[in-house]
């Protein structure tokens, strides 16, 4: 599923236009991006949480050349699914009758 697919489904379910829905989705994603960039975490109950972790520097291998290379320390966004989301995915659509908006 792509962002466009999400916009289409949400627009149909809410009665908003696709342009309005796209603005809402873009704003939502921009807010998550901004929060992570400033070091905050984002928690969506029943869905999961986004946070930033620091990765230590290490020596890696360039897959093209096979030579060792230095990978500097960096920050990475991570997502941890909530228990509700994990259970829902495990059950599947048929068992828990999930419907999009």
Biopython code that builds the backbone (N, CA, C, O; Angstrom):
import numpy as np
from Bio.PDB.StructureBuilder import StructureBuilder

atoms = [
    (1, "UNK", "N", (0.848, -1.170, 0.000)),
    (1, "UNK", "CA", (0.000, 0.000, 0.000)),
    (1, "UNK", "C", (0.897, 1.237, 0.000)),
    (1, "UNK", "O", (1.890, 1.303, 0.724)),
    (2, "UNK", "N", (0.536, 2.187, -0.804)),
    (2, "UNK", "CA", (1.310, 3.420, -0.905)),
    (2, "UNK", "C", (0.574, 4.566, -0.207)),
    (2, "UNK", "O", (-0.571, 4.422, 0.223)),
    (3, "UNK", "N", (1.254, 5.696, -0.107)),
    (3, "UNK", "CA", (0.643, 6.882, 0.493)),
    (3, "UNK", "C", (-0.617, 7.283, -0.285)),
    (3, "UNK", "O", (-1.617, 7.676, 0.316)),
    (4, "UNK", "N", (-0.573, 7.188, -1.588)),
    (4, "UNK", "CA", (-1.738, 7.514, -2.419)),
    (4, "UNK", "C", (-2.905, 6.588, -2.102)),
    (4, "UNK", "O", (-4.049, 7.035, -2.023)),
    (5, "UNK", "N", (-2.626, 5.311, -1.920)),
    (5, "UNK", "CA", (-3.679, 4.355, -1.557)),
    (5, "UNK", "C", (-4.308, 4.722, -0.215)),
    (5, "UNK", "O", (-5.527, 4.664, -0.056)),
    (6, "UNK", "N", (-3.473, 5.097, 0.743)),
    (6, "UNK", "CA", (-3.975, 5.494, 2.059)),
    (6, "UNK", "C", (-4.867, 6.726, 1.932)),
    (6, "UNK", "O", (-5.943, 6.787, 2.527)),
    (7, "UNK", "N", (-4.415, 7.700, 1.155)),
    (7, "UNK", "CA", (-5.202, 8.920, 0.948)),
    (7, "UNK", "C", (-6.552, 8.581, 0.321)),
    (7, "UNK", "O", (-7.578, 9.115, 0.743)),
    (8, "UNK", "N", (-6.565, 7.711, -0.671)),
    (8, "UNK", "CA", (-7.822, 7.311, -1.324)),
    (8, "UNK", "C", (-8.786, 6.662, -0.331)),
    (8, "UNK", "O", (-9.970, 7.001, -0.300)),
    (9, "UNK", "N", (-8.282, 5.732, 0.477)),
    (9, "UNK", "CA", (-9.136, 5.004, 1.421)),
    (9, "UNK", "C", (-9.673, 5.944, 2.503)),
    (9, "UNK", "O", (-10.857, 5.896, 2.838)),
    (10, "UNK", "N", (-8.808, 6.791, 3.045)),
    (10, "UNK", "CA", (-9.247, 7.715, 4.093)),
    (10, "UNK", "C", (-10.240, 8.729, 3.528)),
    (10, "UNK", "O", (-11.209, 9.078, 4.201)),
    (11, "UNK", "N", (-10.017, 9.201, 2.313)),
    (11, "UNK", "CA", (-10.943, 10.156, 1.693)),
    (11, "UNK", "C", (-12.323, 9.523, 1.511)),
    (11, "UNK", "O", (-13.338, 10.172, 1.763)),
    (12, "UNK", "N", (-12.368, 8.291, 1.086)),
    (12, "UNK", "CA", (-13.650, 7.602, 0.911)),
    (12, "UNK", "C", (-14.357, 7.409, 2.244)),
    (12, "UNK", "O", (-15.574, 7.570, 2.340)),
    (13, "UNK", "N", (-13.587, 7.061, 3.276)),
    (13, "UNK", "CA", (-14.181, 6.786, 4.582)),
    (13, "UNK", "C", (-14.613, 8.020, 5.346)),
    (13, "UNK", "O", (-15.522, 7.940, 6.173)),
    (14, "UNK", "N", (-13.985, 9.163, 5.094)),
    (14, "UNK", "CA", (-14.292, 10.368, 5.868)),
    (14, "UNK", "C", (-15.167, 11.361, 5.132)),
    (14, "UNK", "O", (-15.769, 12.235, 5.755)),
    (15, "UNK", "N", (-15.246, 11.243, 3.823)),
    (15, "UNK", "CA", (-16.008, 12.206, 3.044)),
    (15, "UNK", "C", (-15.219, 13.460, 2.698)),
    (15, "UNK", "O", (-15.754, 14.369, 2.063)),
    (16, "UNK", "N", (-13.965, 13.522, 3.101)),
    (16, "UNK", "CA", (-13.107, 14.641, 2.720)),
    (16, "UNK", "C", (-12.656, 14.456, 1.277)),
    (16, "UNK", "O", (-12.683, 13.346, 0.745)),
    (17, "UNK", "N", (-12.245, 15.545, 0.652)),
    (17, "UNK", "CA", (-11.690, 15.418, -0.691)),
    (17, "UNK", "C", (-10.305, 14.818, -0.598)),
    (17, "UNK", "O", (-9.705, 14.780, 0.476)),
    (18, "UNK", "N", (-9.798, 14.347, -1.728)),
    (18, "UNK", "CA", (-8.444, 13.781, -1.737)),
    (18, "UNK", "C", (-7.405, 14.852, -1.424)),
    (18, "UNK", "O", (-6.389, 14.562, -0.794)),
    (19, "UNK", "N", (-7.647, 16.070, -1.852)),
    (19, "UNK", "CA", (-6.708, 17.169, -1.576)),
    (19, "UNK", "C", (-6.672, 17.459, -0.078)),
    (19, "UNK", "O", (-5.598, 17.640, 0.497)),
    (20, "UNK", "N", (-7.843, 17.504, 0.551)),
    (20, "UNK", "CA", (-7.900, 17.740, 2.000)),
    (20, "UNK", "C", (-7.250, 16.584, 2.763)),
    (20, "UNK", "O", (-6.497, 16.799, 3.713)),
    (21, "UNK", "N", (-7.547, 15.378, 2.342)),
    (21, "UNK", "CA", (-6.978, 14.205, 2.991)),
    (21, "UNK", "C", (-5.467, 14.174, 2.814)),
    (21, "UNK", "O", (-4.744, 13.848, 3.756)),
    (22, "UNK", "N", (-4.978, 14.507, 1.624)),
    (22, "UNK", "CA", (-3.536, 14.544, 1.383)),
    (22, "UNK", "C", (-2.869, 15.562, 2.296)),
    (22, "UNK", "O", (-1.773, 15.316, 2.800)),
    (23, "UNK", "N", (-3.516, 16.702, 2.515)),
    (23, "UNK", "CA", (-2.963, 17.725, 3.411)),
    (23, "UNK", "C", (-2.885, 17.198, 4.844)),
    (23, "UNK", "O", (-1.907, 17.451, 5.547)),
    (24, "UNK", "N", (-3.905, 16.471, 5.272)),
    (24, "UNK", "CA", (-3.911, 15.908, 6.622)),
    (24, "UNK", "C", (-2.806, 14.855, 6.761)),
    (24, "UNK", "O", (-2.054, 14.871, 7.735)),
    (25, "UNK", "N", (-2.710, 13.952, 5.800)),
    (25, "UNK", "CA", (-1.689, 12.904, 5.850)),
    (25, "UNK", "C", (-0.290, 13.525, 5.808)),
    (25, "UNK", "O", (0.587, 13.120, 6.571)),
    (26, "UNK", "N", (-0.076, 14.501, 4.923)),
    (26, "UNK", "CA", (1.227, 15.172, 4.845)),
    (26, "UNK", "C", (1.564, 15.875, 6.156)),
    (26, "UNK", "O", (2.703, 15.817, 6.619)),
    (27, "UNK", "N", (0.573, 16.541, 6.756)),
    (27, "UNK", "CA", (0.788, 17.204, 8.033)),
    (27, "UNK", "C", (1.120, 16.225, 9.145)),
    (27, "UNK", "O", (1.987, 16.489, 9.978)),
    (28, "UNK", "N", (0.427, 15.097, 9.154)),
    (28, "UNK", "CA", (0.677, 14.046, 10.140)),
    (28, "UNK", "C", (2.101, 13.524, 10.026)),
    (28, "UNK", "O", (2.813, 13.412, 11.025)),
    (29, "UNK", "N", (2.512, 13.205, 8.805)),
    (29, "UNK", "CA", (3.859, 12.682, 8.593)),
    (29, "UNK", "C", (4.932, 13.725, 8.897)),
    (29, "UNK", "O", (5.981, 13.393, 9.451)),
    (30, "UNK", "N", (4.676, 14.982, 8.539)),
    (30, "UNK", "CA", (5.629, 16.060, 8.826)),
    (30, "UNK", "C", (5.791, 16.258, 10.331)),
    (30, "UNK", "O", (6.891, 16.536, 10.808)),
    (31, "UNK", "N", (4.704, 16.116, 11.072)),
    (31, "UNK", "CA", (4.760, 16.259, 12.528)),
    (31, "UNK", "C", (5.593, 15.145, 13.153)),
    (31, "UNK", "O", (6.391, 15.399, 14.054)),
    (32, "UNK", "N", (5.413, 13.916, 12.683)),
    (32, "UNK", "CA", (6.227, 12.806, 13.181)),
    (32, "UNK", "C", (7.687, 13.048, 12.831)),
    (32, "UNK", "O", (8.564, 12.869, 13.676)),
    (33, "UNK", "N", (7.953, 13.450, 11.602)),
    (33, "UNK", "CA", (9.321, 13.730, 11.158)),
    (33, "UNK", "C", (9.959, 14.804, 12.031)),
    (33, "UNK", "O", (11.088, 14.635, 12.492)),
    (34, "UNK", "N", (9.253, 15.900, 12.261)),
    (34, "UNK", "CA", (9.772, 17.008, 13.066)),
    (34, "UNK", "C", (10.052, 16.556, 14.498)),
    (34, "UNK", "O", (11.089, 16.894, 15.068)),
    (35, "UNK", "N", (9.132, 15.796, 15.076)),
    (35, "UNK", "CA", (9.312, 15.326, 16.441)),
    (35, "UNK", "C", (10.549, 14.448, 16.572)),
    (35, "UNK", "O", (11.320, 14.591, 17.521)),
    (36, "UNK", "N", (10.734, 13.553, 15.633)),
    (36, "UNK", "CA", (11.914, 12.680, 15.675)),
    (36, "UNK", "C", (13.192, 13.475, 15.450)),
    (36, "UNK", "O", (14.209, 13.206, 16.090)),
    (37, "UNK", "N", (13.152, 14.449, 14.547)),
    (37, "UNK", "CA", (14.334, 15.260, 14.260)),
    (37, "UNK", "C", (14.753, 16.089, 15.470)),
    (37, "UNK", "O", (15.936, 16.383, 15.639)),
    (38, "UNK", "N", (13.792, 16.468, 16.315)),
    (38, "UNK", "CA", (14.120, 17.250, 17.505)),
    (38, "UNK", "C", (14.417, 16.365, 18.708)),
    (38, "UNK", "O", (14.673, 16.876, 19.799)),
    (39, "UNK", "N", (14.388, 15.044, 18.528)),
    (39, "UNK", "CA", (14.746, 14.121, 19.596)),
    (39, "UNK", "C", (13.582, 13.607, 20.412)),
    (39, "UNK", "O", (13.783, 12.833, 21.348)),
    (40, "UNK", "N", (12.363, 14.020, 20.082)),
    (40, "UNK", "CA", (11.178, 13.528, 20.801)),
    (40, "UNK", "C", (10.743, 12.181, 20.241)),
    (40, "UNK", "O", (11.052, 11.837, 19.100)),
    (41, "UNK", "N", (10.023, 11.427, 21.061)),
    (41, "UNK", "CA", (9.429, 10.194, 20.562)),
    (41, "UNK", "C", (7.954, 10.454, 20.283)),
    (41, "UNK", "O", (7.383, 11.424, 20.782)),
    (42, "UNK", "N", (7.341, 9.587, 19.484)),
    (42, "UNK", "CA", (5.928, 9.710, 19.128)),
    (42, "UNK", "C", (5.254, 8.381, 19.465)),
    (42, "UNK", "O", (5.665, 7.324, 18.985)),
    (43, "UNK", "N", (4.219, 8.450, 20.294)),
    (43, "UNK", "CA", (3.497, 7.246, 20.689)),
    (43, "UNK", "C", (2.055, 7.349, 20.228)),
    (43, "UNK", "O", (1.355, 8.310, 20.545)),
    (44, "UNK", "N", (1.622, 6.351, 19.478)),
    (44, "UNK", "CA", (0.236, 6.253, 19.020)),
    (44, "UNK", "C", (-0.366, 5.011, 19.670)),
    (44, "UNK", "O", (-0.108, 3.888, 19.236)),
    (45, "UNK", "N", (-1.161, 5.216, 20.702)),
    (45, "UNK", "CA", (-1.710, 4.081, 21.453)),
    (45, "UNK", "C", (-2.488, 3.151, 20.532)),
    (45, "UNK", "O", (-3.272, 3.587, 19.688)),
    (46, "UNK", "N", (-2.250, 1.873, 20.718)),
    (46, "UNK", "CA", (-2.910, 0.871, 19.894)),
    (46, "UNK", "C", (-2.220, 0.632, 18.568)),
    (46, "UNK", "O", (-2.594, -0.284, 17.836)),
    (47, "UNK", "N", (-1.214, 1.443, 18.240)),
    (47, "UNK", "CA", (-0.494, 1.284, 16.972)),
    (47, "UNK", "C", (0.981, 1.010, 17.210)),
    (47, "UNK", "O", (1.504, -0.011, 16.766)),
    (48, "UNK", "N", (1.659, 1.925, 17.913)),
    (48, "UNK", "CA", (3.073, 1.729, 18.193)),
    (48, "UNK", "C", (3.755, 3.040, 18.507)),
    (48, "UNK", "O", (3.103, 4.070, 18.678)),
    (49, "UNK", "N", (5.086, 2.994, 18.582)),
    (49, "UNK", "CA", (5.833, 4.199, 18.907)),
    (49, "UNK", "C", (7.054, 4.336, 17.998)),
    (49, "UNK", "O", (7.677, 3.357, 17.589)),
    (50, "UNK", "N", (7.360, 5.583, 17.708)),
    (50, "UNK", "CA", (8.534, 5.934, 16.932)),
    (50, "UNK", "C", (9.517, 6.612, 17.884)),
    (50, "UNK", "O", (9.109, 7.402, 18.736)),
    (51, "UNK", "N", (10.793, 6.314, 17.749)),
    (51, "UNK", "CA", (11.809, 7.002, 18.529)),
    (51, "UNK", "C", (13.116, 6.984, 17.759)),
    (51, "UNK", "O", (13.240, 6.313, 16.735)),
    (52, "UNK", "N", (14.087, 7.728, 18.263)),
    (52, "UNK", "CA", (15.397, 7.805, 17.625)),
    (52, "UNK", "C", (16.404, 7.114, 18.527)),
    (52, "UNK", "O", (16.429, 7.358, 19.734)),
    (53, "UNK", "N", (17.229, 6.259, 17.955)),
    (53, "UNK", "CA", (18.293, 5.600, 18.710)),
    (53, "UNK", "C", (19.642, 5.997, 18.126)),
    (53, "UNK", "O", (19.766, 6.256, 16.929)),
    (54, "UNK", "N", (20.644, 6.039, 18.990)),
    (54, "UNK", "CA", (22.008, 6.330, 18.544)),
    (54, "UNK", "C", (22.696, 5.013, 18.232)),
    (54, "UNK", "O", (22.696, 4.095, 19.052)),
    (55, "UNK", "N", (23.274, 4.923, 17.061)),
    (55, "UNK", "CA", (24.032, 3.738, 16.655)),
    (55, "UNK", "C", (25.515, 4.052, 16.794)),
    (55, "UNK", "O", (25.986, 5.090, 16.328)),
    (56, "UNK", "N", (26.234, 3.165, 17.427)),
    (56, "UNK", "CA", (27.671, 3.361, 17.581)),
    (56, "UNK", "C", (28.390, 3.168, 16.259)),
    (56, "UNK", "O", (27.909, 2.460, 15.375)),
    (57, "UNK", "N", (29.548, 3.805, 16.131)),
    (57, "UNK", "CA", (30.379, 3.583, 14.961)),
    (57, "UNK", "C", (30.911, 2.163, 14.970)),
    (57, "UNK", "O", (31.032, 1.537, 16.023)),
    (58, "UNK", "N", (31.222, 1.671, 13.800)),
    (58, "UNK", "CA", (31.732, 0.295, 13.697)),
    (58, "UNK", "C", (32.502, 0.141, 12.401)),
    (58, "UNK", "O", (32.501, 1.025, 11.544)),
    (59, "UNK", "N", (33.146, -0.980, 12.282)),
    (59, "UNK", "CA", (33.829, -1.314, 11.039)),
    (59, "UNK", "C", (32.920, -2.258, 10.269)),
    (59, "UNK", "O", (32.505, -3.299, 10.779)),
    (60, "UNK", "N", (32.618, -1.879, 9.037)),
    (60, "UNK", "CA", (31.759, -2.699, 8.197)),
    (60, "UNK", "C", (32.516, -3.162, 6.968)),
    (60, "UNK", "O", (33.688, -2.828, 6.787)),
    (61, "UNK", "N", (31.848, -3.926, 6.128)),
    (61, "UNK", "CA", (32.458, -4.433, 4.906)),
    (61, "UNK", "C", (31.679, -3.875, 3.720)),
    (61, "UNK", "O", (30.453, -3.973, 3.669)),
    (62, "UNK", "N", (32.396, -3.295, 2.775)),
    (62, "UNK", "CA", (31.775, -2.816, 1.551)),
    (62, "UNK", "C", (31.399, -4.041, 0.722)),
    (62, "UNK", "O", (32.287, -4.793, 0.321)),
    (63, "UNK", "N", (30.099, -4.269, 0.451)),
    (63, "UNK", "CA", (29.701, -5.476, -0.276)),
    (63, "UNK", "C", (30.221, -5.537, -1.709)),
    (63, "UNK", "O", (30.374, -6.624, -2.266)),
    (64, "UNK", "N", (30.493, -4.375, -2.312)),
    (64, "UNK", "CA", (30.994, -4.363, -3.685)),
    (64, "UNK", "C", (32.454, -4.804, -3.757)),
    (64, "UNK", "O", (32.839, -5.629, -4.586)),
    (65, "UNK", "N", (33.248, -4.226, -2.863)),
    (65, "UNK", "CA", (34.700, -4.478, -2.935)),
    (65, "UNK", "C", (35.176, -5.525, -1.941)),
    (65, "UNK", "O", (36.237, -6.120, -2.131)),
    (66, "UNK", "N", (34.403, -5.760, -0.879)),
    (66, "UNK", "CA", (34.819, -6.698, 0.140)),
    (66, "UNK", "C", (35.817, -6.102, 1.125)),
    (66, "UNK", "O", (36.299, -6.800, 2.017)),
    (67, "UNK", "N", (36.132, -4.816, 0.973)),
    (67, "UNK", "CA", (37.103, -4.168, 1.852)),
    (67, "UNK", "C", (36.411, -3.608, 3.092)),
    (67, "UNK", "O", (35.237, -3.240, 3.059)),
    (68, "UNK", "N", (37.174, -3.554, 4.192)),
    (68, "UNK", "CA", (36.673, -2.987, 5.442)),
    (68, "UNK", "C", (36.516, -1.483, 5.284)),
    (68, "UNK", "O", (37.307, -0.827, 4.607)),
    (69, "UNK", "N", (35.482, -0.952, 5.920)),
    (69, "UNK", "CA", (35.255, 0.487, 5.882)),
    (69, "UNK", "C", (34.710, 0.939, 7.227)),
    (69, "UNK", "O", (34.117, 0.153, 7.966)),
    (70, "UNK", "N", (34.916, 2.206, 7.535)),
    (70, "UNK", "CA", (34.458, 2.764, 8.792)),
    (70, "UNK", "C", (33.035, 3.293, 8.634)),
    (70, "UNK", "O", (32.758, 4.089, 7.736)),
    (71, "UNK", "N", (32.141, 2.850, 9.504)),
    (71, "UNK", "CA", (30.776, 3.362, 9.529)),
    (71, "UNK", "C", (30.699, 4.277, 10.754)),
    (71, "UNK", "O", (30.815, 3.798, 11.882)),
    (72, "UNK", "N", (30.506, 5.586, 10.551)),
    (72, "UNK", "CA", (30.508, 6.514, 11.679)),
    (72, "UNK", "C", (29.259, 6.362, 12.554)),
    (72, "UNK", "O", (28.255, 5.801, 12.115)),
    (73, "UNK", "N", (29.324, 6.865, 13.792)),
    (73, "UNK", "CA", (28.112, 6.840, 14.621)),
    (73, "UNK", "C", (27.012, 7.686, 13.984)),
    (73, "UNK", "O", (27.296, 8.695, 13.338)),
    (74, "UNK", "N", (25.768, 7.276, 14.164)),
    (74, "UNK", "CA", (24.653, 8.012, 13.574)),
    (74, "UNK", "C", (23.371, 7.742, 14.365)),
    (74, "UNK", "O", (23.330, 6.867, 15.231)),
    (75, "UNK", "N", (22.343, 8.501, 14.054)),
    (75, "UNK", "CA", (21.028, 8.316, 14.661)),
    (75, "UNK", "C", (20.111, 7.654, 13.646)),
    (75, "UNK", "O", (20.184, 7.933, 12.449)),
    (76, "UNK", "N", (19.246, 6.771, 14.140)),
    (76, "UNK", "CA", (18.299, 6.078, 13.261)),
    (76, "UNK", "C", (16.904, 6.104, 13.867)),
    (76, "UNK", "O", (16.752, 5.921, 15.074)),
    (77, "UNK", "N", (15.888, 6.330, 13.046)),
    (77, "UNK", "CA", (14.526, 6.212, 13.563)),
    (77, "UNK", "C", (14.149, 4.733, 13.668)),
    (77, "UNK", "O", (14.508, 3.931, 12.806)),
    (78, "UNK", "N", (13.425, 4.383, 14.728)),
    (78, "UNK", "CA", (12.956, 3.009, 14.896)),
    (78, "UNK", "C", (11.467, 3.042, 15.237)),
    (78, "UNK", "O", (10.973, 4.012, 15.810)),
    (79, "UNK", "N", (10.774, 1.989, 14.883)),
    (79, "UNK", "CA", (9.358, 1.846, 15.182)),
    (79, "UNK", "C", (9.165, 0.561, 15.962)),
    (79, "UNK", "O", (9.704, -0.484, 15.597)),
    (80, "UNK", "N", (8.397, 0.640, 17.032)),
    (80, "UNK", "CA", (8.055, -0.551, 17.801)),
    (80, "UNK", "C", (6.536, -0.679, 17.799)),
    (80, "UNK", "O", (5.830, 0.202, 18.291)),
    (81, "UNK", "N", (6.045, -1.768, 17.251)),
    (81, "UNK", "CA", (4.602, -2.002, 17.163)),
    (81, "UNK", "C", (4.027, -2.288, 18.541)),
    (81, "UNK", "O", (4.674, -2.921, 19.375)),
    (82, "UNK", "N", (2.799, -1.815, 18.774)),
    (82, "UNK", "CA", (2.123, -2.083, 20.049)),
    (82, "UNK", "C", (1.640, -3.530, 20.073)),
    (82, "UNK", "O", (1.579, -4.202, 19.043)),
    (83, "UNK", "N", (1.307, -3.980, 21.247)),
    (83, "UNK", "CA", (0.787, -5.337, 21.390)),
    (83, "UNK", "C", (-0.500, -5.500, 20.586)),
    (83, "UNK", "O", (-0.715, -6.535, 19.956)),
    (84, "UNK", "N", (-1.367, -4.464, 20.606)),
    (84, "UNK", "CA", (-2.625, -4.525, 19.850)),
    (84, "UNK", "C", (-2.364, -4.731, 18.360)),
    (84, "UNK", "O", (-3.038, -5.536, 17.719)),
    (85, "UNK", "N", (-1.396, -4.013, 17.811)),
    (85, "UNK", "CA", (-1.072, -4.134, 16.387)),
    (85, "UNK", "C", (-0.499, -5.510, 16.082)),
    (85, "UNK", "O", (-0.861, -6.131, 15.083)),
    (86, "UNK", "N", (0.399, -5.986, 16.945)),
    (86, "UNK", "CA", (0.992, -7.316, 16.719)),
    (86, "UNK", "C", (-0.081, -8.403, 16.731)),
    (86, "UNK", "O", (-0.072, -9.298, 15.885)),
    (87, "UNK", "N", (-1.012, -8.324, 17.695)),
    (87, "UNK", "CA", (-2.090, -9.318, 17.790)),
    (87, "UNK", "C", (-2.994, -9.227, 16.563)),
    (87, "UNK", "O", (-3.396, -10.249, 16.007)),
    (88, "UNK", "N", (-3.311, -8.012, 16.146)),
    (88, "UNK", "CA", (-4.168, -7.812, 14.977)),
    (88, "UNK", "C", (-3.538, -8.398, 13.715)),
    (88, "UNK", "O", (-4.218, -9.045, 12.919)),
    (89, "UNK", "N", (-2.255, -8.172, 13.541)),
    (89, "UNK", "CA", (-1.555, -8.709, 12.367)),
    (89, "UNK", "C", (-1.506, -10.231, 12.433)),
    (89, "UNK", "O", (-1.663, -10.909, 11.417)),
    (90, "UNK", "N", (-1.288, -10.756, 13.619)),
    (90, "UNK", "CA", (-1.224, -12.210, 13.779)),
    (90, "UNK", "C", (-2.562, -12.862, 13.439)),
    (90, "UNK", "O", (-2.593, -13.913, 12.799)),
    (91, "UNK", "N", (-3.667, -12.246, 13.862)),
    (91, "UNK", "CA", (-4.998, -12.803, 13.598)),
    (91, "UNK", "C", (-5.376, -12.701, 12.134)),
    (91, "UNK", "O", (-6.016, -13.604, 11.595)),
    (92, "UNK", "N", (-4.991, -11.619, 11.486)),
    (92, "UNK", "CA", (-5.340, -11.422, 10.087)),
    (92, "UNK", "C", (-6.697, -10.766, 9.937)),
    (92, "UNK", "O", (-7.413, -10.567, 10.919)),
    (93, "UNK", "N", (-7.041, -10.438, 8.730)),
    (93, "UNK", "CA", (-8.266, -9.710, 8.431)),
    (93, "UNK", "C", (-9.500, -10.568, 8.671)),
    (93, "UNK", "O", (-10.497, -10.068, 9.193)),
    (94, "UNK", "N", (-9.462, -11.836, 8.308)),
    (94, "UNK", "CA", (-10.639, -12.691, 8.417)),
    (94, "UNK", "C", (-11.062, -12.882, 9.866)),
    (94, "UNK", "O", (-12.254, -12.883, 10.170)),
    (95, "UNK", "N", (-10.089, -13.045, 10.767)),
    (95, "UNK", "CA", (-10.405, -13.356, 12.155)),
    (95, "UNK", "C", (-10.913, -12.165, 12.954)),
    (95, "UNK", "O", (-11.768, -12.330, 13.824)),
    (96, "UNK", "N", (-10.399, -10.954, 12.672)),
    (96, "UNK", "CA", (-10.802, -9.832, 13.529)),
    (96, "UNK", "C", (-11.628, -8.787, 12.791)),
    (96, "UNK", "O", (-11.895, -7.717, 13.338)),
    (97, "UNK", "N", (-12.030, -9.073, 11.579)),
    (97, "UNK", "CA", (-12.939, -8.218, 10.806)),
    (97, "UNK", "C", (-12.489, -6.762, 10.785)),
    (97, "UNK", "O", (-13.300, -5.862, 11.002)),
    (98, "UNK", "N", (-11.202, -6.520, 10.525)),
    (98, "UNK", "CA", (-10.705, -5.156, 10.402)),
    (98, "UNK", "C", (-11.174, -4.556, 9.086)),
    (98, "UNK", "O", (-11.203, -5.224, 8.052)),
    (99, "UNK", "N", (-11.531, -3.317, 9.147)),
    (99, "UNK", "CA", (-11.947, -2.575, 7.951)),
    (99, "UNK", "C", (-11.213, -1.251, 7.964)),
    (99, "UNK", "O", (-11.024, -0.671, 9.033)),
    (100, "UNK", "N", (-10.789, -0.748, 6.800)),
    (100, "UNK", "CA", (-10.237, 0.599, 6.771)),
    (100, "UNK", "C", (-11.331, 1.611, 7.091)),
    (100, "UNK", "O", (-12.516, 1.281, 7.090)),
    (101, "UNK", "N", (-10.928, 2.816, 7.358)),
    (101, "UNK", "CA", (-11.839, 3.893, 7.754)),
    (101, "UNK", "C", (-13.112, 3.756, 7.079)),
    (101, "UNK", "O", (-14.011, 4.571, 7.285)),
]
sb = StructureBuilder()
sb.init_structure("model")
sb.init_model(0)
sb.init_chain("A")
sb.init_seg("    ")
for serial, (resi, resn, name, xyz) in enumerate(atoms, 1):
    if name == "N":
        sb.init_residue(resn, " ", resi, " ")
    sb.init_atom(name, np.array(xyz, "f"), 0.0, 1.0, " ", f" {name:<3s}", serial, name[0])
structure = sb.get_structure()
